């Protein structure tokens, strides 16, 4: 089996020594080539090249941002033609992800342990046993995402966290909590909801304040605690949506508390939830912060979301 390991050398939870251990472990099972990212977006090109070369497996070492870039590279690649009319997921290399970031939502969502040595051991076992699963993806305009997207408040919080990390701050649950509070109370226009959700053949849902989209559950983690706005979201179904109509202090606090409960089921007059949705479009009368897989992508006034079933094989 031919494989490519795409390494983000800035991955926060690994060192050069641990990367060497990982490479030796993988080479015990596969014919491995190692390629390092040099800049943001580089992993997209590396994954495309790997698919074009016809490798069987692409392994990532990094956080969710690295996984997202590799997935986008694979999904937009032109893999060599294989016999028959095989589905795209069978023509593309499989994906394995070694958690090397601060949160690693995708790796944990496909059942891998949080720490990279244990996750590597499980991946090696999966390779020996031929164990994999096919997962669906989300598509936001022309960019794929694996587990979540956000339009509004949560994306603005991620932007704050990224700015803090560029100044040398460490990504911790307390940094996220402070960023949430500062964004909510100091920088959000909470009185004038501006987002409209449009679905084919359905009435539009207007005056929404913020929207969370999930392709699986959980949405994210706060340390070891799962955060679950849409607990029924699944890689095997369409997209799930939770939107808040208002960002009033009382109702927002109640909804966030429901996210964090052991049996989450967010509900209330200010909550809109959609399950297993094939496609929809978000339109805003003013620019909104926008994120995919925890990566801030700037501001948008319109984004079309589509579910892409059975898109990619993952070693798990």
Steps between C-alpha positions, in 0.01 A plus 500: 500500500635842398433786739581868544531662843413872491661668800422842640835578672320753721263237644462596863514162672788328318877547480767406249578194708139386513471553124797269449333234716180535297684468168677183613172351621321573172790366293455167676168466315517714183737636237508855637593840357512797741409853387499816713268796465673836461211742515125519547325319217805294402343174621233538229767480229684214671182291523413568134848385398466185708165413342637564150791266575252224582604439860272286714503705819558857618581546868486839669698614802355828620178651622156535344627772266751260346232231466268749328766601249589139419133410455456792261807391309371144467148601405620736225769266364496302177595150614613240246214313337433161652315202360123526476283788612623509858353772722728797565562383858648178360715681243649743749767412756369413843560751780654440842546783745746506788388763753763772533294813569344646809146360454503234223124480461501298178742235630296458817174492301620196301583323825873564542654573841600858579875426541705436187683180616174320579339633181797381293473153653131486409568618144769231456254240627239632257747467212589142596133401528379703201268695729351819355174690470357730237395844623293776348629856481351845492559746218484876556498666157815336357676391820449170681480460877512191716315575824368856535445847361389824658344824379494777758597490865699176521710595197569841651618329819736279298638814335574645845673180609713492184604862558599415858700197387692709247606716796638194677202392710446128553172348384320399820135471608544819706617691193187389313274594791651848528470545123133397512422749775687786333342435160150458639493804727734741322494431127169339399200686359256298710194713436475473121500139370605514135515141371243320282506123445357387165414140403358369171123467524482632859412841647804710585604533865578868553651714776755248625787627714756217459511156338694182584525219242610147589598203287551280806475520877651645707537851365819556699659428836562719802796309639359149541137616503300451181307804377190378317255748345380228258557163672329302221740623229680216322757437226237265353227765464454850362590819682352607834435864582448694819419871474421754770237756413619739769814536710327614815695427816240275667407289195859471375623391842227237518586364154874484570425315823298249297800457262718401793260266677557125513183444293488806273173591332504876430151643461299813563326783319831653392640172364463368144622145434511304174607136469641305203482790255622454142549866410427854612632852458579765761458862393578800719424870463845574643830307491526213747805320636537159335690187605547143383640227726616761749690704240393865459451588132399865517158659459225400259152622413387178332606134525338194340531176699466152351532152647735265309415140597756216516780727384817362656643184657658544843720254690353469848 
